[in-house]
Amino acid sequence: MIKQILAVDLKDRLQNNEAFFLLDVREPNEFHYAHIENSVLIPLNEIPQRLTELDVQDDIVVICHHGLRSQQAAHFLVQAGFSQVTNLLGGIDAWSCLCDSSVRRY
C-alpha cells in the first residue's frame, strides 16, 4: 500500500525543511502552468526510462493534478525497489486550494 500525504502536511514538511524529493509526474505544459517550488518534473510516461535520475534511498513525494497519476507512479516506484514513496492526496489542485493560492488551478 502506498503512503498518502495531505497537502497541509506536505506544506509542514516543506516549511520544516525536511529532506525529501518532490517528484511531479504531470506533463510539461501542466508543470509550466502551475507547480510547487523545487519540484522536479518527470512525466509519468518517462519514469521507466528515467529511473536512474532518482535515488532509491530518497524519501520521494509524488504529485500530479489530482493524485491519480502520482498514485500510479508511486506504485511503479515501489515495484522498482523504492521504499520511501508517498503520494500527495488531491494533487496540486489540493495544494492550490489548501496551501498556496498563488499556484494556479486548472
N, C-alpha and C positions, 0 to 999 in steps of 0.2 A: 504494500500500500504506500502511496506517495504522500509525504507530509504536505500539509497545506498551511499557508500563512495568510492572515488578513492584511489588507492594505495598511491599516493603522499600526499593526505590529511590525510590518516591514519599515514603515516610517520611523518607528522607535529604534529599530536596528541600525538604520542609516544615521539617525541623529546621535546614536551612541558610538558611531564609528566602528561598528563590528566588522570584522573581516569576512567578506563573502563576495562571490562573483555574481553579478546581476546579468543574467542572460535573457535577451529579448529575442523571441523567435518569430516575430512578425515579418512582414515584407518590408523592403527598404522604403517604399513610399509611405507606409504607415509609421515607420520609425522616424522618418524625417518630419512628418506632420506633428507627432507627439511622442515623447519618450521621457523616461526617468533619467536624470543626470547620472552619468558614469555607467549606464547600462551598455552592454556590448551586443551588437546585432549579429546574430547568425540565424538566418531564416530557417524555419522548421525543415524544409526540404533539403537544406545544405548541411544539416547536422551530421549525418553519417559520414560525409566526405571531409568534414572539418573537426572531427573529434580530437585531433592532435592539438588543436588550439585551446582545448580545455584541460585542466589538471584534475585528474581523478581524485586527488586529495582535497580539492577545494570544496567548500560549502557553497553550493550553487542554488540561487533562487531564479526560477524560470518565469518569465512573464510574456503575455500576449495581449490581445484586445480584451477578451472576456474570461480567459482562463482555460479554454478548451485545447487550443494548440499547445499551450505550455504544459498542460497535463500529458498530452501525447509525447512531447519532447522529454518530459521528466521520466515517463515510463521507459522510453528508449535509452536514456542515460543510465537509469538503474540497471537495465538489462545489459548494458555495455560495461558495467562494473563500477559505476559511480555510486557512492553510498550516501553522500550528503546532498540530497536533491530535494528541493521544496518548490511547490507550485504556488503562485500568487492567485488566491481566490478572487474572481471578478476581474482580474487583469488590470490593464492600465485604465480601463473605464472606472473601476472601483477606486483606483489611485486618484484619478482626477476628481471624482465626486467626494471622496472622504479625506484626502490628504493634501492635494495640491491643485487648486482650481486653475492655476496658470498652465497646466498641462491640458491641451485642447482635447475635447471629446469628439468622437466621430461615430 
